[in-house]
């Protein structure tokens, strides 16, 4: 059985130890060169998890032609395509009529155009004539194997929804890389 003096001495040592840890921690946090950027958060809070998608290496400006009679509006909302692309840092502008699409294309600068696979070929001419020359990416929502094969035969990059978020990002990143690769040739 401990005496009150021994217990008081033990509590005193614990208080001193806590005070020393707090002083050392505050010294570390006050020195900007002691820890790298972000380490302070990891040390104090043991890291923070985020539900935000990892940022895309190439942030794209995307013009979406969501014809109400097509399947792209469902892919955007039910397939979570819009939410996933915006989380990754891509900027989306949605149009629902051909007139609105042509107006947006002539007044804005876009890297990519997302359109339903059935209307994508009709939009390629307008996209090629635009100042920013965006790449047209056909989008399929709940496609059959035959539809997916036909789209892959005609286009180098095809967006399929629903799909894993990483699949969307891979297709968008591949399209941006291809666009960047062909940009010097288009500038000549």
LOFIKE-839780 format. One record per residue (C-alpha): residue number from 0; y, z, x. Coordinates in nm, 2 decimals. Layout:
% residues N
   resi       c2       c3       c1
    NUM        Y        Z        X
...
This chain:
% residues 188
   resi       c2       c3       c1
      0     0.00     0.00     0.00
      1     0.34    -0.10     0.14
      2     0.62     0.14     0.16
      3     0.95     0.05     0.01
      4     1.10     0.02     0.37
      5     0.83    -0.24     0.47
      6     0.88    -0.43     0.15
      7     1.25    -0.43     0.19
      8     1.21    -0.56     0.55
      9     0.97    -0.84     0.44
     10     1.22    -0.95     0.16
     11     1.50    -0.94     0.42
     12     1.30    -1.17     0.65
     13     1.23    -1.41     0.36
     14     1.60    -1.42     0.27
     15     1.69    -1.49     0.63
     16     1.43    -1.77     0.66
     17     1.56    -1.93     0.33
     18     1.92    -1.91     0.46
     19     1.82    -2.07     0.79
     20     1.64    -2.36     0.61
     21     1.95    -2.41     0.39
     22     2.18    -2.41     0.69
     23     1.96    -2.66     0.87
     24     1.93    -2.88     0.57
     25     2.31    -2.88     0.51
     26     2.36    -2.97     0.88
     27     2.12    -3.26     0.86
     28     2.28    -3.38     0.54
     29     2.64    -3.35     0.67
     30     2.56    -3.56     0.98
     31     2.57    -3.93     0.88
     32     2.38    -4.03     1.19
     33     2.10    -3.78     1.15
     34     1.92    -3.97     0.88
     35     1.91    -4.33     0.80
     36     2.06    -4.46     0.48
     37     1.85    -4.34     0.18
     38     1.66    -4.08     0.38
     39     1.88    -3.80     0.24
     40     1.76    -3.88    -0.11
     41     1.40    -3.88     0.01
     42     1.43    -3.55     0.20
     43     1.61    -3.37    -0.09
     44     1.45    -3.53    -0.39
     45     1.12    -3.65    -0.25
     46     1.22    -4.00    -0.36
     47     1.32    -4.14    -0.69
     48     1.11    -4.39    -0.89
     49     1.27    -4.66    -1.08
     50     1.15    -4.89    -1.36
     51     1.37    -5.17    -1.23
     52     1.19    -5.48    -1.11
     53     1.22    -5.55    -0.74
     54     1.51    -5.78    -0.67
     55     1.45    -6.15    -0.63
     56     1.50    -6.29    -0.28
     57     1.70    -6.58    -0.44
     58     1.90    -6.47    -0.74
     59     1.92    -6.76    -0.97
     60     2.17    -6.87    -1.23
     61     1.95    -7.00    -1.51
     62     2.05    -7.21    -1.81
     63     1.80    -7.16    -2.09
     64     1.76    -7.42    -2.36
     65     1.59    -7.22    -2.63
     66     1.55    -7.48    -2.91
     67     1.47    -7.28    -3.22
     68     1.20    -7.52    -3.32
     69     1.02    -7.47    -2.98
     70     0.82    -7.19    -2.84
     71     1.07    -7.07    -2.57
     72     1.26    -6.82    -2.80
     73     0.93    -6.64    -2.86
     74     0.85    -6.65    -2.48
     75     1.20    -6.49    -2.41
     76     1.16    -6.21    -2.65
     77     0.79    -6.14    -2.73
     78     0.68    -6.24    -2.39
     79     0.95    -6.03    -2.23
     80     1.06    -6.33    -2.01
     81     1.43    -6.26    -2.05
     82     1.40    -5.89    -1.97
     83     1.19    -5.95    -1.67
     84     1.42    -6.21    -1.52
     85     1.73    -6.01    -1.58
     86     1.57    -5.70    -1.42
     87     1.51    -5.90    -1.11
     88     1.88    -5.99    -1.09
     89     1.88    -6.34    -1.23
     90     2.17    -6.45    -1.45
     91     2.07    -6.62    -1.78
     92     2.28    -6.81    -2.02
     93     2.10    -6.92    -2.34
     94     2.18    -7.23    -2.55
     95     2.01    -7.32    -2.88
     96     2.14    -7.68    -2.94
     97     2.15    -7.99    -2.73
     98     2.53    -8.00    -2.77
     99     2.57    -7.64    -2.65
    100     2.33    -7.72    -2.36
    101     2.53    -8.02    -2.25
    102     2.86    -7.83    -2.27
    103     2.72    -7.54    -2.06
    104     2.58    -7.78    -1.81
    105     2.91    -7.96    -1.76
    106     3.12    -7.64    -1.74
    107     2.89    -7.41    -1.54
    108     2.69    -7.41    -1.22
    109     2.32    -7.34    -1.25
    110     2.03    -7.33    -1.02
    111     1.75    -7.37    -1.28
    112     1.70    -7.49    -1.64
    113     1.43    -7.33    -1.84
    114     1.31    -7.54    -2.14
    115     1.01    -7.58    -2.36
    116     0.76    -7.81    -2.20
    117     0.79    -8.06    -2.48
    118     1.17    -8.11    -2.44
    119     1.19    -8.06    -2.06
    120     1.16    -8.43    -1.98
    121     1.46    -8.51    -2.21
    122     1.68    -8.26    -2.02
    123     1.60    -8.38    -1.67
    124     1.84    -8.67    -1.69
    125     2.13    -8.45    -1.79
    126     2.04    -8.19    -1.53
    127     2.02    -8.46    -1.25
    128     2.37    -8.59    -1.36
    129     2.53    -8.24    -1.35
    130     2.74    -8.13    -1.06
    131     2.51    -7.83    -0.97
    132     2.19    -8.05    -1.01
    133     1.97    -7.76    -1.15
    134     1.59    -7.79    -1.13
    135     1.42    -7.81    -1.47
    136     1.13    -7.57    -1.52
    137     0.91    -7.63    -1.82
    138     0.81    -7.31    -2.00
    139     0.49    -7.27    -2.20
    140     0.42    -6.98    -2.44
    141     0.06    -6.89    -2.50
    142    -0.06    -7.23    -2.36
    143    -0.40    -7.38    -2.38
    144    -0.58    -7.47    -2.06
    145    -0.51    -7.84    -2.13
    146    -0.14    -7.78    -2.19
    147    -0.11    -7.58    -1.87
    148    -0.30    -7.85    -1.67
    149    -0.08    -8.13    -1.81
    150     0.24    -7.93    -1.72
    151     0.11    -7.86    -1.37
    152     0.03    -8.23    -1.32
    153     0.39    -8.33    -1.42
    154     0.59    -8.05    -1.26
    155     0.56    -7.86    -0.93
    156     0.67    -7.53    -1.09
    157     0.58    -7.42    -1.44
    158     0.67    -7.09    -1.61
    159     0.39    -6.95    -1.83
    160     0.45    -6.67    -2.08
    161     0.32    -6.41    -2.14
    162     0.22    -6.34    -1.79
    163     0.25    -6.08    -1.53
    164     0.61    -6.02    -1.42
    165     0.51    -6.10    -1.06
    166     0.39    -6.45    -1.18
    167     0.74    -6.52    -1.33
    168     0.91    -6.41    -1.01
    169     0.67    -6.62    -0.79
    170     0.74    -6.93    -1.00
    171     1.12    -6.87    -1.00
    172     1.12    -6.80    -0.62
    173     0.91    -7.11    -0.55
    174     1.15    -7.32    -0.75
    175     1.45    -7.17    -0.57
    176     1.28    -7.23    -0.24
    177     1.20    -7.59    -0.33
    178     1.56    -7.64    -0.46
    179     1.70    -7.51    -0.13
    180     1.47    -7.73     0.07
    181     1.59    -8.04    -0.12
    182     1.96    -7.94    -0.12
    183     2.04    -8.09     0.22
    184     1.89    -8.42     0.11
    185     2.09    -8.42    -0.21
    186     2.42    -8.35    -0.02
    187     2.38    -8.66     0.20
